[in-house]
């Protein structure tokens, strides 16, 4: 991006190309003992993820300063422009403590506590969201990227789009999104969903959350959804595509490990163990004091283990860090009283001098002290009843460079989707939780090390920098693409290789074959062809080439190996195992095709370098040999002529080509048909064109989509060009062969 401060900004106002909007700023207002005011960085997961991006783009961060009834002028802090938004004490009570944390928070966490619905809270929520939106509208340059965060600001995307349709708008929901039966309780359910649909990309922690949101959209508005894409009507017969998919957030894994390796932090970990009586097992819980975190369930299970003699207080102790949270909300005050009563009772019943049953700490700690606690803990208990992600689980794993320690993890956290080598539990099942805790205590060292190594690989491959880059790439398609296959994609391919029946679906031009001026000269690279042949001979693996080319052209240029399926003309033609199948055209479609042919050939004849490709159900006007400006102008003329003279014609724009069809079909429909025909359990789809987005939209949560080259995309991964495609196919082929060999070996042992 260019320098974020626009040269033509309005007098007295800076304009920024990159803006983050969140409830809180990345800094807190503080006053020294002598009353001197100042600002202190408030490092958290979101700040860690976005600080490098904001500095690189000279971006602006909009949020509340943490002090009610105070207004602050914008200022710079460590390379980031800060734009404070004021909140009054009454707004803090109604918008934040009320609607955000006593209505939305419990509702979005499966009504673990009952939500409260008050109209005056909703009115404050709308008013404050408008204030945040106005601040972004004033600060944003033409075409700026605005990334809005979390449940406190769900109305902001629509407000931005209505006032500034030029903006690129992203939203990330850091907490869960509930099933429709729960969400429907919200009296303002339509307004909130409408607010979110103002974004171009809506991110969630889990695939299930994105699915819940899409179902809510269908139930409330009837909008069509296809995979992760929601088609939102906009204007006369216009549809705007909104992407709603999961982007699991993470941590700065390298920074946590660096702290853990410091000698003074390791020494502090030893001091902690000694201060607790040096027990055989230290169990650790680290949470905000919140009813969603399962602290009561954890303590109940631990108390029963002591009561039943399955654990002895001399051998095992529980350390519970519960940092203060929303202490002005009555539900949280009651929770603190209940937990402190439980701690007192368990220590009274089971504790001994020098050996407390539970060490309870109701305050926050600096990061170095938390890392020391992680190193001291033999078992990490993350037993949330519902959690968007839970970064504590990932922090613990990142710190355990010694490959020791056991993570007991609730299956109701987003982290459980990734950290499958943890001991997964249902925290509502107290007996199951007790069994998991004792299994963690008794786990052999070799198994602890094996599990922790796998967990660490996952956390290191998917760190917070990858999270922010992946979201912004989906939002903008920007950024330099390095050569090779990224580590995150290799991890995804390794996971895919273990599926039962794999479908590898590939675009041809620009994916297997470099783009050339003469389409008939296109050929797959030697590496790509060899990798396709290798995959085609692998057990329970099928390869399909999915192209916009007519099937006859595709056969000629692809020269597919035996067993490779072909889809041509964007799914109008399919060559399956029993030969080619072409959808027969009706009489009216033949008439339209004849007229369409005449129109496009006349248009192409008007400028040298343009040509028409004939397909069974349509035609393509190619402008690859023209300049970008001339090609775009000719495509515009062609579209206007066709739309003014013919009905029932669909069109799609690709790279230097515009295609018209008398029968609607796309690569997504074709991919779905091939998948159903084969009964595939997982799919890899790789493509480079705008037309491949339909296929990416049709992928399921466990599938893998790879975009080749630049441009906004629904795909979760990206590589630079055909040579990198060949490399990723080679990696997949090798991983698939290893997985099949391992299965055969396991079968022989059985």
ABEGO torsion letter per residue (X at the ends): XBBABBAABBBGBBBBABBBBBABBABBBBBBAAGBBBBBBBBBAAAAAAAAAAAAAGBBBBBBAGBBGBBBBBBBBGGBBBBBBBBBAAAAAAAAABAAAAAAAAAAAGGABBBBBBAAAAAAAAAAAAAAAAAAAAABBBGBBBBBBEAAAAAAAAAAAAABAABBBBBBBABBBBBAAAAAABAAAAAAAAAAAABABBBBABAAAAAAAAAAAAAAAGBBBBEABBBBBBEBGBBBBBBBBBBBBBBBAAAAAAAAABAAAAAAAAAAAAAAGGBABBBBBBBBBBAAAGAAAAAAAAAAAAAAGABBAAABBBBBBBBBBGAABAAAAAAAAAAAAAAAAAAAAABBBGBBABBBBBBBBBAAAAAAAAAABABBBBABABBAAGAAAAAAAAABAAGBEBBBBBAABAAAAABAABBBBBAABAAAAAAAAAAAAABBAAAAAAAAAAAAAAAAABBAAAAAAAAAAAAAGBEBBBBEBBAAAAAAAAAAAABABBBBBBBABGAABBBBABAAABBBBAAAAAAAAAAAABBGBBBBBBBABBAAAAAAAAGBBBGBBBBBGGGABBBBAAEBBBBBBBAAAAAAAAAAAAAAAAAAAABBGBBBBBBAAEBBBBAAABBAAAAAAAAAAAAAAAAAABBGBBBBBBBGBBBBBABBBBAAAAAAAAAAAAGBABBBBBBABAAAAAAAAABBAABBBBBBEBEBBABABBBABAAAAAAAAAAAAAAAAAAAAAAAAAAAAX
